[in-house]
Structure formats: structure tokens, C-alpha cells
Amino acid sequence: MYLVTMLGNLLIILLIGSDSHLHTPMYLFLSILSMADIGFTSTTVPRVIWDIQTHSRIISYAGCLIQLSSFNFFGCLDSVLLTVMAYDRFVAICYPLHYPVIMNPRLCSLLVLVSFLISLFDSQLHCLMISQLSFCTNIEIPHFFCDPPQLLKLACNDNSTSKILVYFIGAIFGGIPVSGIFFSYCKIVSSILRVPSSGGKYKAFSTCGSHLSAVSLFYGTGLGVYLSSAVSHSFRRGAEASVVYAVVTPMLNPFIYSLRNRDIKRAMRRLLSRTA
């Protein structure tokens, strides 16, 4: 699955970078989303593969914090980029004539920069919260990576405040992007319903299909992970949900955006014809 994730997302980046027809804001954000997906899954899977090959399941405290910080950085970056892409679709459908003016290169660059800064801030907050906890020596993490909710359960000191803070931070950095996506799609649906022809409605809504699928997959699995870790005391169930969130979701995104996107299909045909 890791190899499929890498190849699929690298192919998306290659297609967008090599085809001038795809040099638009939407595909710029998609290429960065693919990079984030590669980073997201690479923070956990290579370590798991290494542990299996070496029969060693030991990770240092510093290594655990680095993995935790990287995982939260790329996870938050995915979330913010999906929000930025929703805003892009909102402008494209609700203000089509003003789209090139509004989504100018300067604004696109600013949105990407802000996405990285927000993600960095989120990852460092999580890292700071976990670093304040005290752990007994040689603890065993019943998970395939250093997940904050699991680490909170293993802390030796009273961590009730840290638990509240970690879940509060997760709710803020997850809730605001979801609210932005929800608002964008409310406006999009309202605009589409005013289109007189059914063909026009289908064409307008079809441009959002891939993004909606990616949003549903990402937030659906993410919500499942954190609800299972907050409600269930079964470590195995939480680990199974995290596998879907951390491995399966990045693997499926290239398929979602390639199989349901005519521009990507055309770019793939053009690339194949050039290499043939």
C-alpha cells in the first residue's frame, strides 16, 4: 500500500508539473496535497517496515516526538489544503468571471504559505503538550506510531489538563477547516440550484465531486480515529482505525482525483504519447 501511495501521488505531481494545461490554482493545491499525503504516510509506514525487518520495536523519546510532530504537521496540512481547495471551488462556481482576478498567483502563494504556517503551529503545540508529560521508563506503546491520544493514556502523572488541551487543539484545528468547507459548499449548492438547466447543474457540481470524496474520506476516517480513541478503551480498535486514516486515505486520494477527473486523464494521455 505504501508503494501504491508513493507512486500514485508522485504521478499526480508529475502530471501537474509537466502539463501546462494543469497550471491552475486548483491543480497547484492538488500537487501540494499530494506532497502532504506522501509526507503523511511516510512518517509512519517506513518505520513500521523497518521494525518488521529488524524485529525491533524500540523508538527513542526524541524519535517519538519527531514522529508525532511530523504526523500532526502533514495531517493538519492535508486538512487546511482541503479547505483552501473548497474556497477555490467556491470562487470558481460562484464568481466564475472574477476567478482569474481573485485567485491570482499572489493569493495562491499566500494561501499555501499560511497553510504551512498553521500546520507548523499545530504540530509544535501537540509536541509541546506531549513533552510536558512524564513517562515511566521503557513503556510500551500499543500502536504502530506515536499517536497523542495513546501517549496521553500512558503518562504517569496527572494528565487531565493535557488531555483537555490536546482534544481542544484538535477540535480547533479540525473544526475551523470543516466549518470553512461547509460554508463554501453551502454557497456552492445555493449557486448551483440557481442554474436553470440540469446539464449546467451537473457540470458545475461535477467539478466538486473529487474534492467532496477526498473531504469525506479524510474527515470521516479522522473522526473515526479520534472518537474511537476517546470512547473506546480497546487499543487494537484505535490502531485499526488509524491504519485507515494514515495509510489508506493517502493511497486512495490519487485514484479519486485521477479516475473522476477528465483533465488529469487527458494529461496522462498526453504524457504517455510524449514518452511513446
Solvent accessible surface area in square Angstrom, and as a share of the most:
residue,aa,sasa,rsa
1,M,116,0.52
2,Y,50,0.19
3,L,124,0.62
4,V,63,0.36
5,T,0,0.00
6,M,46,0.20
7,L,106,0.53
8,G,16,0.15
9,N,1,0.01
10,L,87,0.43
11,L,67,0.33
12,I,3,0.02
13,I,39,0.20
14,L,96,0.48
15,L,1,0.00
16,I,10,0.05
17,G,55,0.53
18,S,50,0.32
19,D,6,0.03
20,S,82,0.53
21,H,124,0.55
22,L,2,0.01
23,H,114,0.51
24,T,56,0.33
25,P,23,0.14
26,M,39,0.17
27,Y,7,0.03
28,L,71,0.35
29,F,0,0.00
30,L,5,0.03
31,S,11,0.07
32,I,16,0.08
33,L,2,0.01
34,S,4,0.02
35,M,101,0.45
36,A,1,0.01
37,D,1,0.01
38,I,27,0.13
39,G,11,0.10
40,F,1,0.00
41,T,0,0.00
42,S,37,0.24
43,T,22,0.13
44,T,0,0.00
45,V,18,0.10
46,P,50,0.31
47,R,75,0.27
48,V,41,0.24
49,I,79,0.40
50,W,154,0.54
51,D,25,0.13
52,I,111,0.56
53,Q,130,0.58
54,T,56,0.33
55,H,168,0.75
56,S,40,0.26
57,R,219,0.80
58,I,140,0.71
59,I,52,0.26
60,S,72,0.46
61,Y,117,0.44
62,A,61,0.47
63,G,23,0.22
64,C,12,0.07
65,L,28,0.14
66,I,117,0.59
67,Q,17,0.07
68,L,0,0.00
69,S,18,0.11
70,S,32,0.21
71,F,8,0.03
72,N,15,0.07
73,F,35,0.15
74,F,50,0.21
75,G,9,0.08
76,C,10,0.06
77,L,3,0.01
78,D,2,0.01
79,S,7,0.05
80,V,14,0.08
81,L,0,0.00
82,L,4,0.02
83,T,28,0.16
84,V,14,0.08
85,M,5,0.02
86,A,0,0.00
87,Y,79,0.30
88,D,0,0.00
89,R,23,0.08
90,F,29,0.12
91,V,2,0.01
92,A,22,0.17
93,I,29,0.14
94,C,31,0.19
95,Y,107,0.41
96,P,81,0.51
97,L,160,0.80
98,H,106,0.47
99,Y,38,0.15
100,P,94,0.59
101,V,109,0.63
102,I,54,0.27
103,M,6,0.03
104,N,51,0.26
105,P,113,0.71
106,R,209,0.76
107,L,45,0.23
108,C,5,0.03
109,S,68,0.44
110,L,95,0.47
111,L,36,0.18
112,V,23,0.13
113,L,99,0.49
114,V,59,0.34
115,S,0,0.00
116,F,77,0.32
117,L,98,0.49
118,I,62,0.32
119,S,0,0.00
120,L,89,0.44
121,F,120,0.50
122,D,6,0.03
123,S,1,0.00
124,Q,90,0.40
125,L,39,0.20
126,H,12,0.05
127,C,25,0.15
128,L,92,0.46
129,M,28,0.12
130,I,3,0.01
131,S,41,0.27
132,Q,114,0.51
133,L,13,0.06
134,S,59,0.38
135,F,50,0.21
136,C,78,0.47
137,T,124,0.72
138,N,156,0.80
139,I,62,0.31
140,E,146,0.65
141,I,38,0.19
142,P,44,0.28
143,H,28,0.13
144,F,48,0.20
145,F,9,0.04
146,C,2,0.01
147,D,3,0.01
148,P,2,0.01
149,P,2,0.01
150,Q,3,0.01
151,L,5,0.03
152,L,2,0.01
153,K,71,0.30
154,L,43,0.21
155,A,17,0.14
156,C,68,0.41
157,N,62,0.32
158,D,126,0.65
159,N,20,0.10
160,S,56,0.36
161,T,93,0.54
162,S,17,0.11
163,K,77,0.33
164,I,123,0.62
165,L,70,0.35
166,V,5,0.03
167,Y,75,0.28
168,F,120,0.50
169,I,14,0.07
170,G,35,0.34
171,A,64,0.50
172,I,69,0.35
173,F,36,0.15
174,G,24,0.23
175,G,32,0.31
176,I,116,0.59
177,P,11,0.07
178,V,66,0.38
179,S,67,0.43
180,G,24,0.23
181,I,12,0.06
182,F,140,0.58
183,F,115,0.48
184,S,7,0.04
185,Y,21,0.08
186,C,60,0.36
187,K,90,0.38
188,I,0,0.00
189,V,65,0.37
190,S,49,0.32
191,S,17,0.11
192,I,11,0.06
193,L,120,0.60
194,R,177,0.65
195,V,42,0.24
196,P,134,0.84
197,S,61,0.39
198,S,93,0.60
199,G,50,0.48
200,G,26,0.25
201,K,67,0.28
202,Y,157,0.60
203,K,149,0.63
204,A,21,0.16
205,F,89,0.37
206,S,54,0.35
207,T,65,0.38
208,C,0,0.00
209,G,9,0.09
210,S,10,0.06
211,H,6,0.03
212,L,55,0.27
213,S,32,0.21
214,A,1,0.01
215,V,17,0.10
216,S,74,0.48
217,L,41,0.21
218,F,10,0.04
219,Y,42,0.16
220,G,44,0.42
221,T,24,0.14
222,G,10,0.09
223,L,111,0.55
224,G,32,0.31
225,V,4,0.03
226,Y,69,0.26
227,L,96,0.48
228,S,19,0.13
229,S,5,0.03
230,A,61,0.48
231,V,113,0.65
232,S,23,0.15
233,H,167,0.75
234,S,51,0.33
235,F,73,0.30
236,R,184,0.67
237,R,149,0.54
238,G,2,0.02
239,A,20,0.16
240,E,95,0.43
241,A,26,0.20
242,S,1,0.01
243,V,55,0.32
244,V,60,0.34
245,Y,22,0.08
246,A,0,0.00
247,V,11,0.06
248,V,32,0.18
249,T,2,0.01
250,P,1,0.01
251,M,30,0.14
252,L,61,0.30
253,N,8,0.04
254,P,9,0.06
255,F,89,0.37
256,I,28,0.14
257,Y,10,0.04
258,S,17,0.11
259,L,117,0.58
260,R,148,0.54
261,N,18,0.09
262,R,177,0.64
263,D,55,0.29
264,I,0,0.00
265,K,81,0.34
266,R,103,0.38
267,A,1,0.01
268,M,56,0.25
269,R,147,0.54
270,R,75,0.27
271,L,28,0.14
272,L,111,0.55
273,S,76,0.49
274,R,134,0.49
275,T,101,0.59
276,A,119,0.93
